[in-house]
Amino acid sequence: MGRSAERMADSDDKKDDELAGTEQPFVQHLMELRDRLLKSVIAMGIAILALALYPGPAELYDLLAAPLVAHLPQGTTLIATSVISPFMVPLKILLMAAFLLALPVLLYQIWAFVAPGLYNHEKKLILPLVISSTVLFLTGVAFCYFFVFGKVFAFIQSFAPKSITAAPDIEAYLSFVLTMFLAFGLAFEVPIAVIVLARLGIVSIEKLQAFRGYFVVLAFVIAAIVTPPDVVSQLALAIPMCLLYEVGIIAARIFIRHTKAPEETPDAQAE
């Protein structure tokens, strides 16, 4: 009995000391943060330089405007109502594209900074979430660009009177694109939000399932607020959100099962 008690005490000490040796002075934390920020800035700089060389800011703008231009009357182009718009808009698009290109590196730097302070079972949760959140956000942006834009612009132009010649302003178009990209990118993060809420014990799986009907209504309300007032874009945002909510519930079950904190060591189990 004495040896058994000692082994159990040792196993408890090992659990408590899982993070032993990872403590760092405050100054060292600041230096680590500085290094991570510096690496993030370098990653952004490399992405900006690479995209500036190829395909270039002007070509990136043409690529971004292609879904709208394809549905404008033949020979019609976008216009610039400000003197500096032809310079500033392609520059903003370059920065946006560089951010998306460097996003995996930026999220990895965040992960690398917080990882030393996490338990092993917490690391099993954080790293997959960092990767999946990056993939889901980029998937949402790609879905918006390749599918939603074409449908929305075709729908809008079909209602335009023949007496009106559409010539959208490039700054207004850029604002619209950024809003839509952000809306769809965040909407595709629904599974991550569900997993985090369930894993932290804030909401149980059963309550998430019971909330399913309310979430459908919430998804359509959000879609009506953040998208243009047309049925196509609203359905294109609300339906994936509802489907991803179901995916999040399934994924939450898997994450909870595989990221539980170790309750006892093999030595304790043997006793």
C-alpha positions in Angstrom: 0.0 0.0 0.0 2.9 2.4 0.8 4.6 1.8 -2.6 1.2 2.2 -4.3 0.6 5.5 -2.6 4.1 6.7 -3.5 3.6 5.8 -7.2 0.3 7.5 -7.4 1.9 10.6 -5.8 4.7 10.5 -8.3 2.3 10.2 -11.2 0.4 13.2 -9.9 3.6 15.2 -9.7 4.4 14.3 -13.3 1.0 15.6 -14.4 1.5 18.8 -12.4 5.0 19.2 -13.8 4.1 18.6 -17.4 5.0 22.2 -18.1 8.0 22.2 -15.8 11.0 23.9 -17.4 8.9 25.9 -19.9 8.6 28.9 -17.7 10.4 32.0 -19.1 11.2 35.4 -17.7 9.0 38.3 -18.8 11.8 39.8 -20.8 12.3 36.5 -22.6 8.6 36.4 -23.5 8.9 39.9 -25.0 11.9 38.8 -27.0 10.1 35.8 -28.2 7.1 38.0 -29.2 9.4 40.3 -31.0 11.0 37.5 -33.0 7.6 36.1 -33.9 6.4 39.5 -35.1 9.6 40.0 -37.0 9.1 36.7 -38.8 5.5 37.6 -39.6 6.6 41.0 -41.1 9.3 39.2 -43.1 6.7 36.7 -44.4 4.4 39.6 -45.4 7.3 41.4 -47.0 8.3 38.3 -49.1 4.7 37.8 -50.2 4.3 41.5 -51.2 7.6 41.4 -53.1 6.7 38.1 -54.9 3.2 39.3 -55.9 4.6 42.7 -57.0 7.0 41.0 -59.3 4.5 38.4 -60.6 1.8 38.8 -61.5 2.0 42.5 -60.4 -0.6 44.9 -58.8 -2.3 45.8 -62.1 -2.7 42.1 -63.0 -4.0 41.3 -59.6 -6.6 44.0 -60.0 -7.7 42.7 -63.4 -8.0 39.2 -61.9 -10.1 40.5 -59.0 -12.3 42.6 -61.3 -12.7 39.7 -63.9 -16.0 38.3 -62.4 -17.7 41.7 -62.6 -16.2 42.8 -66.0 -17.4 39.5 -67.5 -21.0 40.5 -66.8 -20.8 44.1 -67.9 -21.9 45.2 -71.3 -19.2 44.6 -73.9 -16.7 47.4 -74.0 -17.6 48.7 -70.5 -15.0 48.9 -67.8 -14.8 50.1 -64.2 -14.1 53.8 -63.6 -12.0 55.7 -61.1 -13.6 58.8 -59.6 -10.6 59.8 -57.5 -7.3 61.0 -58.8 -5.2 58.5 -56.8 -7.6 55.5 -57.1 -5.7 53.9 -60.0 -2.7 53.8 -57.8 -4.2 53.1 -54.3 -6.7 50.4 -55.3 -4.2 48.0 -57.0 -1.9 48.6 -54.0 -4.6 47.7 -51.5 -5.4 44.6 -53.6 -1.7 43.7 -53.5 -1.6 43.9 -49.7 -4.8 41.9 -49.4 -3.4 39.1 -51.6 -0.1 39.2 -49.7 -2.0 38.8 -46.4 -3.9 35.7 -47.8 -0.6 34.3 -49.1 1.2 34.7 -45.9 -1.7 33.7 -43.6 -0.4 30.2 -42.9 2.9 31.6 -41.8 1.2 34.2 -39.6 -1.0 31.7 -37.9 1.9 29.4 -37.4 3.8 32.1 -35.6 0.9 32.6 -33.3 0.8 28.9 -32.6 4.6 28.7 -32.0 4.4 31.6 -29.5 1.6 30.0 -27.4 2.6 26.4 -27.8 5.2 26.2 -25.0 2.6 27.3 -22.4 0.1 24.5 -23.4 -0.3 21.0 -22.1 0.2 18.1 -24.5 -3.5 17.5 -24.8 -4.1 21.2 -25.5 -1.5 21.1 -28.3 -3.4 18.3 -29.9 -6.4 20.7 -30.1 -4.6 24.0 -31.1 -2.5 22.9 -34.0 -5.3 21.2 -36.0 -7.5 24.2 -35.3 -4.8 26.6 -36.7 -4.4 24.5 -39.8 -8.2 23.9 -40.4 -9.1 27.6 -39.7 -6.6 28.7 -42.4 -7.9 26.2 -44.9 -11.6 27.0 -44.1 -11.0 30.8 -44.4 -9.2 30.5 -47.7 -11.9 28.1 -48.9 -14.6 30.6 -48.1 -12.8 33.3 -50.0 -12.3 31.0 -53.0 -16.0 29.9 -52.9 -17.0 33.6 -52.9 -14.7 34.5 -55.8 -15.2 31.5 -58.1 -18.9 30.8 -57.5 -20.8 33.5 -55.7 -19.5 36.6 -57.6 -20.4 35.1 -61.0 -24.0 34.3 -59.9 -24.5 37.6 -58.1 -23.3 39.8 -60.9 -25.3 37.9 -63.5 -28.4 38.2 -61.3 -27.9 41.9 -60.7 -27.2 42.7 -64.4 -30.3 40.8 -65.5 -32.4 43.4 -63.6 -30.5 46.4 -65.0 -32.7 48.5 -67.4 -31.3 48.9 -70.9 -31.2 52.7 -70.5 -28.6 52.3 -67.8 -25.0 51.7 -68.6 -23.2 50.1 -65.6 -19.8 51.6 -64.9 -18.9 50.8 -61.2 -16.3 52.7 -59.3 -13.2 50.7 -58.5 -13.0 51.8 -54.9 -16.7 50.9 -54.3 -16.0 47.5 -56.0 -13.0 46.9 -53.8 -15.0 47.7 -50.7 -17.7 45.3 -51.8 -15.2 42.6 -52.5 -13.4 42.9 -49.2 -16.8 42.8 -47.4 -17.8 39.7 -49.2 -14.5 38.0 -48.8 -14.5 38.7 -45.0 -18.1 37.5 -44.7 -17.6 34.2 -46.5 -14.2 33.7 -44.9 -15.6 34.1 -41.4 -18.8 32.1 -42.3 -16.7 29.1 -43.2 -15.1 29.3 -39.7 -18.4 28.1 -38.2 -17.0 24.6 -37.5 -14.1 26.1 -35.6 -16.4 28.1 -33.4 -18.6 25.1 -32.7 -15.5 22.9 -31.8 -14.1 25.5 -29.5 -17.4 26.1 -27.7 -17.9 22.4 -27.2 -14.3 21.6 -26.3 -14.1 24.3 -23.6 -17.3 23.0 -22.1 -19.2 26.3 -22.7 -21.9 24.5 -24.7 -22.6 20.7 -24.8 -23.0 18.7 -27.9 -26.7 18.1 -27.0 -27.4 21.8 -26.7 -25.7 22.5 -30.0 -27.9 19.9 -31.6 -31.0 21.5 -29.9 -29.9 24.9 -31.2 -29.8 23.7 -34.8 -33.2 25.2 -35.8 -32.3 28.6 -34.3 -29.0 28.6 -36.0 -30.7 28.1 -39.4 -32.7 31.3 -38.7 -29.6 33.1 -37.4 -27.6 32.1 -40.6 -30.3 33.6 -42.9 -30.4 36.8 -40.8 -26.7 37.2 -40.9 -26.7 36.5 -44.7 -29.4 39.2 -45.2 -27.3 41.7 -43.3 -23.8 41.2 -44.7 -24.6 40.3 -48.3 -26.3 42.4 -51.1 -30.1 42.4 -51.1 -30.4 39.6 -53.6 -31.5 36.0 -53.1 -28.5 34.4 -54.7 -25.8 35.8 -52.4 -28.0 35.3 -49.3 -28.6 31.6 -50.1 -24.9 31.2 -51.1 -23.9 32.3 -47.6 -26.7 30.9 -45.4 -26.8 27.3 -46.8 -23.0 26.7 -46.4 -23.2 28.1 -42.8 -26.0 25.6 -42.0 -24.0 22.7 -43.5 -20.8 23.7 -41.8 -22.7 23.9 -38.5 -23.5 20.2 -38.8 -19.9 19.5 -39.8 -18.8 21.4 -36.7 -21.0 19.2 -34.4 -19.5 16.0 -35.9 -15.9 17.4 -35.7 -16.5 18.5 -32.1 -17.3 14.9 -31.0 -14.0 13.7 -32.6 -11.9 16.5 -31.1 -13.4 16.0 -27.6 -12.6 12.3 -27.7 -9.0 12.8 -28.9 -8.0 15.8 -26.9 -9.0 14.9 -23.3 -6.6 15.6 -20.5 -4.9 12.4 -19.3 -6.7 11.3 -16.1 -4.2 8.8 -15.0 -0.8 7.4 -16.0 -0.2 3.7 -17.0 1.6 3.2 -13.7 -1.5 4.3 -11.7 -3.7 2.1 -13.9 -1.5 -0.9 -13.3 -1.9 -0.4 -9.5 
